[in-house]
Amino acid sequence: MSTRSLPVWSPTPADRSAARLTHFRTDLLARGIVPPDTSDSHALQRWSVANPEAFWAEIWHAAAIMADGPGSSDMPWAAVLEQGHAMRPPHQSGAEWSGPRWFTGTRLNFAEHLLRRRDNGVALVAWNEHGAQQRITYADLASRVAQCAAALRARGVGAGDRVAAWMPNLPDTVVVMLAAASIGAIWSSCSPDFGTKGVLDRFGQIAPKVLVAADGYWYAGKHIDCLARLREIASALPSLEAVWVVPYVHAEVAVSDIPRAQRFPDVLAAQAHETLPVFTRLPFDHPLYILYSSGTTGLPKCMVHGAGGTLLQHWKELALHTDVHAHDVLFYFTTCGWMMWNWLVSGLALGATVVLYDGAPLAPDPTVLWRLAAAEGVTVFGTSAKYLAMCEKEGLVPRALADIGALRAVLSTGSPLAAHSYDYVTAAIGAHVRLSSISGGTDIVSCFALGDPTAAVYRGELQMRGLGMAVEVFDEAGNSVTGIPGELVCTKPFPSMPVAFWNDPDGTLYHAAYFAHTPGVWRHGDWAEITEHDGLVIHGRSDATLNPGGVRIGTAEIYRQVEQIPEVLESLVVEQTIGEAATLDTRIVLFVRLRDETVLTEALQRAIRTRIREHASPHHVPKVIVAVSDIPRTISGKITELAVREVLHGRPVRNIDALANPAALELYRDIPALRV
């Protein structure tokens, strides 16, 4: 029996019976909403996809959505899904959006749901590399949001105007987001590690009326100043009516030389009489967030996400797939430039305590996030696959470092989680801890595949496809397949599809991004496989797959093996075209970043190739292995195979400002072993 066939975690009967997903399913059974044979979460998922109107109406009720509309108080909508089940991307039809419309006629406010709780329970806890910094109650958060919203209104900000943040992961960031949402303004954020051009490439497209930024931030023990770049950014955005500067690394900040700038504490103090937020209810699909593509292939695409779809999807994922309750303490390591920040903050809609961290994940020492988890009693700990791999490489045993006994679940996303990381979590964090690898993206501000607190976790697998998400894997002929890799697609509409792309009036960019490959089917760009357990394995990005000898290979299949080599810290693999026009061929090239003082010897190369051959296949074995000192990454932390592939072939990388470390690309130019 393969190790993938053996569960690494299984719920106890008590776990299963206490799960919100169990309560949701049994309630539907008791009321006759689902068939009597809906015996588990996978059966529920199949029903939800077959009956989207009924399913999403039940999510609406379970989440206790507050809304106005033409219908009854219990069902205020005119229709749950106006355009039926067909996946219909936008196209020009006068000025009308022609895609699916959800919960037509309803009017709601996103922030109203995140601020439903108003007591002295802790809403936000803020940490940085120096430890705990702030604790804010739900009552205090509501007051701050009221003050900030009043300040926005005083600046003339109203529904549809853009409020932008170039901010660290701080409570003030959450305050301004909720204030913007409370009046129907559209929120957009970048983290402060974005350079001036990266910020302007994004905010320059959306013309924000207000910009909020910090004076600087801390990373890996260093203070990084933001004021010089802020002057450049503010001067280059003529749409700005105000720039609010948050004193973060300095108690006092001079802002007189920044156009239209005020200190954020002064902004709030001027509205100190405001204590109760006012919520403007707007149509279900009114824009809430503008998020951005990575921008590695050109100017970033601006994806507009609606308030209602984001609210329903996040509630479903946090409550049912993650099992978050009001008593939980929810943490996710993220920046404000990654959609997981938006997902994390939605934990407020469950009444949970949300923990924010600003800084490097392994500074001031590799144990900082586990010390945070122990100190705050974190029950759900979210991070990246790369972070777990690095903890394993460093030999960290979190359960021996700190009392993390409150921890119930570890979430991982950002890249495919290797099978050995499942073993690591079980051994080093705790056998009682449920590991949920989740996968989705900025495009949907949510997930296609997630955890299931009522079922077993299998090594290397994401537990289930999301409820209400018609996720399938297609082969090259467009047939739905299981047990073999193919394109991850979604064949029916879902509420958190972008309502539009910004500055894309006829939907051309939107259509090209998702629907050009297979008409009427959302192609997400992941190379994936549905397993015998009805789980999912992500093999990598489909545009980065390798095709040596006509055999298509996901890059994650190679990374999973290379990460097992002790001398290798991380790796990147691409396919290189070689030969002349008449005899073109391709070969796999593997780049490895090694531990300090380690040399890429012939023996180490043999060990790498043997590991890949024996645990993947001979097709996966790289023809060339090259040691490098750095691996290029996007600002959100994802390795970028495509940029390296362009460099190897002498082609320009179109937008190096999307990279966190663009200088690393120079390491891949004119490598003697790769000359052809």
KOLMI-34912 format. One line per 2 residues: number of its first residue (from 1); for each residue y negated, x negated, z of C-alpha. Coordinates in steps of 0.2 Angstrom, whole numbers. Layout:
BEGIN
NUM) Y:X:Z; ...
END
This chain:
BEGIN
1) 0:0:0; -17:-7:-5
3) -30:-10:9; -41:3:0
5) -28:16:4; -30:13:22
7) -45:21:32; -56:9:42
9) -63:23:52; -57:41:55
11) -66:55:65; -58:60:82
13) -55:79:84; -71:80:95
15) -81:71:81; -75:83:68
17) -79:98:78; -96:93:84
19) -102:88:67; -116:98:59
21) -106:98:43; -92:107:51
23) -103:120:59; -111:123:42
25) -95:125:33; -87:136:47
27) -102:147:47; -101:150:28
29) -82:154:30; -86:166:44
31) -99:175:33; -88:175:18
33) -100:165:8; -86:152:3
35) -68:155:-2; -55:155:13
37) -48:139:6; -64:129:8
39) -54:118:21; -64:102:20
41) -80:94:14; -74:90:-3
43) -69:108:-6; -86:113:0
45) -94:100:-12; -85:108:-26
47) -91:125:-21; -109:119:-19
49) -109:112:-37; -101:128:-44
51) -113:139:-35; -130:130:-34
53) -141:146:-30; -130:151:-16
55) -128:133:-9; -146:129:-9
57) -151:146:-2; -139:142:13
59) -148:125:15; -165:133:15
61) -158:145:29; -150:131:39
63) -165:120:38; -176:135:44
65) -189:132:30; -206:140:34
67) -213:148:18; -223:162:11
69) -218:171:-5; -215:187:-15
71) -198:191:-7; -193:196:10
73) -196:185:25; -177:180:24
75) -178:176:6; -196:174:1
77) -192:167:-17; -192:176:-33
79) -177:166:-39; -168:151:-32
81) -165:143:-49; -176:150:-63
83) -169:141:-78; -150:143:-74
85) -138:129:-72; -142:119:-88
87) -150:102:-85; -165:104:-95
89) -177:89:-96; -196:92:-98
91) -203:93:-116; -220:99:-123
93) -222:117:-123; -241:120:-122
95) -245:114:-104; -229:121:-97
97) -215:112:-88; -199:118:-96
99) -186:111:-84; -177:120:-70
101) -188:128:-57; -182:130:-39
103) -187:143:-26; -200:151:-38
105) -214:160:-29; -213:151:-13
107) -226:141:-4; -223:129:10
109) -230:113:17; -219:97:19
111) -229:90:34; -227:107:44
113) -209:104:45; -210:86:51
115) -222:91:64; -213:107:70
117) -209:98:86; -224:96:98
119) -218:91:115; -218:74:123
121) -202:68:116; -204:52:107
123) -207:54:88; -210:36:83
125) -206:19:90; -214:3:82
127) -206:-14:82; -211:-30:74
129) -205:-48:76; -214:-49:93
131) -204:-34:100; -209:-16:104
133) -227:-12:100; -230:7:101
135) -222:23:106; -229:39:100
137) -224:57:106; -223:72:94
139) -238:79:103; -248:63:100
141) -242:62:82; -248:79:78
143) -266:76:86; -267:60:76
145) -262:69:60; -275:82:63
147) -289:69:65; -284:60:49
149) -282:76:39; -300:81:45
151) -306:63:39; -298:66:22
153) -306:83:20; -323:75:25
155) -320:63:11; -318:77:-1
157) -299:75:-3; -290:91:-7
159) -273:97:-15; -268:86:-29
161) -279:71:-25; -270:54:-22
163) -270:45:-6; -263:27:-7
165) -257:15:6; -254:-4:4
167) -247:-5:22; -234:-13:33
169) -221:-1:41; -232:5:55
171) -235:22:64; -253:23:56
173) -244:23:39; -234:38:44
175) -250:47:51; -259:45:35
177) -244:51:25; -242:67:35
179) -261:70:35; -261:69:16
181) -246:80:15; -254:93:27
183) -268:96:14; -258:95:-1
185) -264:78:-7; -251:66:-15
187) -245:51:-6; -241:34:-14
189) -237:18:-5; -233:-1:-8
191) -229:-14:5; -241:-28:8
193) -230:-41:0; -235:-34:-17
195) -248:-45:-25; -264:-39:-32
197) -258:-36:-49; -242:-27:-43
199) -253:-15:-33; -265:-12:-47
201) -251:-9:-59; -246:5:-48
203) -261:12:-40; -272:9:-56
205) -262:22:-65; -264:36:-52
207) -282:34:-47; -282:36:-28
209) -297:44:-19; -293:35:-3
211) -284:18:0; -277:13:17
213) -272:-5:21; -269:-17:35
215) -279:-33:38; -262:-43:37
217) -244:-43:42; -231:-54:50
219) -216:-61:41; -204:-74:47
221) -216:-79:61; -230:-82:49
223) -247:-72:49; -251:-67:31
225) -269:-61:28; -272:-46:16
227) -291:-45:17; -295:-56:2
229) -282:-47:-9; -289:-30:-2
231) -306:-35:-8; -300:-38:-26
233) -289:-22:-26; -303:-11:-19
235) -316:-18:-32; -303:-14:-46
237) -300:4:-41; -316:14:-46
239) -308:30:-41; -309:26:-23
241) -320:36:-11; -315:27:4
243) -305:11:10; -298:12:28
245) -293:-4:36; -280:-4:50
247) -282:-19:62; -265:-25:64
249) -264:-44:66; -282:-45:73
251) -290:-33:86; -306:-34:77
253) -308:-34:58; -325:-36:49
255) -325:-24:33; -343:-25:28
257) -338:-35:12; -325:-23:6
259) -332:-9:-5; -332:8:4
261) -322:2:19; -321:8:37
263) -310:3:51; -296:16:53
265) -298:18:72; -317:22:69
267) -311:35:56; -300:44:68
269) -313:42:83; -325:52:72
271) -313:67:72; -307:65:90
273) -311:84:93; -297:89:81
275) -281:91:90; -271:104:80
277) -266:100:62; -269:114:49
279) -256:115:35; -260:121:17
281) -244:130:10; -242:126:-9
283) -229:130:-22; -212:123:-19
285) -213:110:-33; -231:104:-28
287) -232:85:-29; -229:76:-13
289) -225:58:-17; -227:46:-32
291) -214:33:-32; -212:19:-44
293) -199:10:-54; -196:-8:-52
295) -207:-13:-66; -196:-27:-72
297) -196:-21:-90; -215:-16:-91
299) -228:-6:-82; -219:3:-68
301) -215:22:-71; -223:34:-59
303) -211:47:-53; -218:62:-45
305) -208:71:-32; -210:88:-26
307) -213:94:-8; -199:107:-7
309) -185:97:-16; -188:82:-6
311) -188:92:10; -172:101:6
313) -163:86:0; -168:75:15
315) -163:88:27; -146:91:19
317) -143:72:19; -149:68:36
319) -142:84:45; -125:86:36
321) -120:69:28; -128:58:42
323) -126:70:57; -143:67:64
325) -148:78:79; -164:80:89
327) -157:68:102; -153:54:90
329) -163:38:87; -164:34:69
331) -168:17:62; -168:10:44
333) -174:-7:39; -186:-4:25
335) -203:-7:19; -216:6:13
337) -212:1:-5; -194:7:-4
339) -189:25:-5; -179:23:11
341) -195:23:20; -198:41:14
343) -180:46:18; -182:38:36
345) -198:47:40; -190:64:36
347) -179:61:51; -194:69:60
349) -189:86:52; -174:85:63
351) -184:81:79; -176:64:80
353) -184:48:86; -188:37:71
355) -189:18:74; -200:8:62
357) -198:-11:60; -211:-22:52
359) -206:-40:48; -191:-51:42
361) -174:-44:46; -168:-61:52
363) -184:-67:61; -188:-73:74
365) -169:-75:75; -154:-67:67
367) -151:-55:81; -168:-46:81
369) -163:-30:73; -148:-29:85
371) -159:-32:100; -170:-18:94
373) -154:-6:92; -149:-10:110
375) -167:-8:117; -170:8:109
377) -153:16:110; -152:17:91
379) -138:30:86; -140:28:67
381) -143:11:61; -148:9:42
383) -149:-7:32; -144:-15:16
385) -128:-22:10; -136:-39:8
387) -141:-39:27; -123:-35:32
389) -116:-49:21; -129:-61:29
391) -124:-56:46; -106:-59:42
393) -110:-76:34; -120:-81:50
395) -105:-76:61; -115:-63:71
397) -105:-52:82; -118:-38:87
399) -107:-30:100; -106:-46:109
401) -125:-50:107; -132:-34:115
403) -127:-17:122; -126:-6:106
405) -114:7:114; -126:21:108
407) -123:17:90; -112:30:81
409) -116:26:62; -121:12:51
411) -128:16:34; -129:4:20
413) -138:5:3; -148:-5:-10
415) -133:-13:-18; -114:-10:-18
417) -106:-14:-1; -92:-26:-3
419) -75:-21:4; -75:-35:17
421) -91:-29:24; -81:-13:30
423) -70:-25:39; -84:-34:47
425) -93:-18:53; -76:-13:61
427) -73:-29:69; -91:-36:74
429) -100:-20:77; -87:-8:83
431) -71:2:78; -79:18:84
433) -94:16:72; -94:26:56
435) -99:16:41; -108:26:27
437) -112:17:11; -124:28:2
439) -131:27:-16; -145:36:-25
441) -162:29:-29; -181:31:-31
443) -178:42:-46; -171:56:-35
445) -179:50:-18; -162:54:-11
447) -143:50:-14; -129:55:-26
449) -116:49:-14; -116:48:5
451) -106:49:21; -95:62:28
453) -94:63:47; -79:74:46
455) -67:63:36; -60:46:35
457) -69:30:28; -59:20:16
459) -62:2:13; -74:-1:-2
461) -78:17:-5; -93:29:-3
463) -85:44:6; -91:58:-5
465) -102:65:-19; -118:74:-12
467) -117:92:-8; -125:102:-22
469) -125:86:-33; -114:88:-49
471) -110:70:-50; -96:64:-62
473) -91:48:-71; -91:48:-90
475) -81:37:-101; -89:30:-118
477) -84:46:-127; -93:57:-114
479) -77:63:-105; -77:65:-86
481) -64:53:-79; -57:48:-62
483) -49:31:-58; -57:21:-71
485) -75:14:-71; -89:23:-82
487) -106:29:-82; -112:39:-66
489) -120:55:-72; -126:72:-65
491) -122:87:-76; -132:100:-67
493) -150:101:-60; -154:98:-42
495) -170:101:-32; -176:83:-30
497) -177:79:-48; -194:72:-51
499) -206:86:-56; -214:75:-68
501) -219:57:-73; -237:53:-70
503) -247:52:-86; -232:58:-96
505) -239:75:-102; -225:79:-115
507) -211:72:-105; -207:58:-117
509) -205:45:-103; -195:56:-92
511) -183:61:-106; -181:42:-111
513) -177:37:-93; -162:50:-90
515) -158:61:-104; -159:50:-120
517) -141:44:-119; -132:61:-117
519) -143:76:-120; -143:88:-106
521) -135:75:-94; -144:64:-81
523) -138:46:-84; -142:37:-68
525) -138:19:-74; -124:15:-62
527) -107:9:-67; -95:19:-55
529) -78:25:-52; -71:41:-43
531) -56:36:-32; -40:45:-27
533) -49:50:-11; -63:59:-21
535) -74:45:-15; -84:33:-26
537) -85:15:-30; -101:8:-37
539) -97:-7:-48; -116:-12:-52
541) -129:-7:-64; -123:-1:-81
543) -136:-11:-90; -131:-27:-81
545) -112:-25:-84; -103:-39:-92
547) -92:-37:-108; -82:-53:-111
549) -69:-50:-124; -73:-31:-125
551) -68:-28:-107; -83:-20:-97
553) -85:-27:-80; -97:-22:-66
555) -106:-36:-58; -102:-30:-40
557) -84:-34:-44; -88:-52:-45
559) -100:-52:-31; -87:-45:-19
561) -76:-60:-22; -89:-74:-22
563) -96:-68:-5; -79:-72:2
565) -81:-90:-1; -89:-98:15
567) -99:-111:6; -108:-97:-5
569) -123:-88:3; -126:-77:-12
571) -124:-76:-31; -130:-69:-47
573) -119:-66:-63; -125:-63:-81
575) -117:-63:-98; -124:-76:-110
577) -123:-75:-129; -117:-91:-138
579) -113:-97:-155; -121:-95:-172
581) -124:-78:-181; -107:-78:-189
583) -97:-83:-174; -107:-75:-159
585) -97:-74:-143; -102:-71:-125
587) -97:-80:-109; -99:-76:-90
589) -111:-87:-81; -111:-87:-62
591) -126:-94:-52; -122:-98:-33
593) -134:-102:-19; -125:-113:-7
595) -127:-117:11; -138:-132:16
597) -130:-149:13; -116:-140:2
599) -113:-147:-15; -105:-138:-30
601) -90:-149:-32; -75:-147:-44
603) -65:-141:-30; -77:-128:-25
605) -78:-122:-42; -59:-121:-43
607) -59:-111:-27; -72:-99:-33
609) -63:-96:-50; -46:-94:-41
611) -53:-81:-29; -60:-71:-43
613) -44:-73:-54; -32:-67:-40
615) -43:-54:-33; -52:-47:-48
617) -44:-52:-65; -44:-66:-77
619) -57:-57:-87; -69:-59:-72
621) -68:-78:-71; -85:-86:-75
623) -84:-99:-89; -99:-109:-81
625) -104:-110:-63; -121:-117:-59
627) -129:-120:-41; -147:-114:-39
629) -158:-115:-24; -165:-97:-26
631) -160:-80:-33; -174:-70:-40
633) -177:-53:-32; -188:-37:-35
635) -200:-34:-21; -188:-21:-14
637) -175:-35:-12; -163:-31:-26
639) -157:-46:-36; -162:-45:-54
641) -149:-50:-67; -159:-43:-81
643) -174:-55:-79; -162:-70:-78
645) -153:-65:-93; -169:-64:-103
647) -174:-82:-97; -157:-89:-102
649) -159:-82:-120; -177:-88:-121
651) -185:-71:-121; -200:-66:-111
653) -198:-57:-94; -211:-43:-96
655) -217:-41:-79; -214:-55:-67
657) -227:-47:-55; -212:-35:-50
659) -203:-50:-43; -204:-55:-25
661) -201:-73:-30; -206:-75:-48
663) -206:-94:-47; -187:-94:-45
665) -185:-89:-63; -190:-107:-68
667) -174:-113:-60; -164:-104:-74
669) -174:-112:-89; -166:-126:-99
671) -151:-129:-89; -140:-143:-97
673) -124:-134:-94; -130:-118:-103
675) -137:-126:-119; -129:-119:-134
END
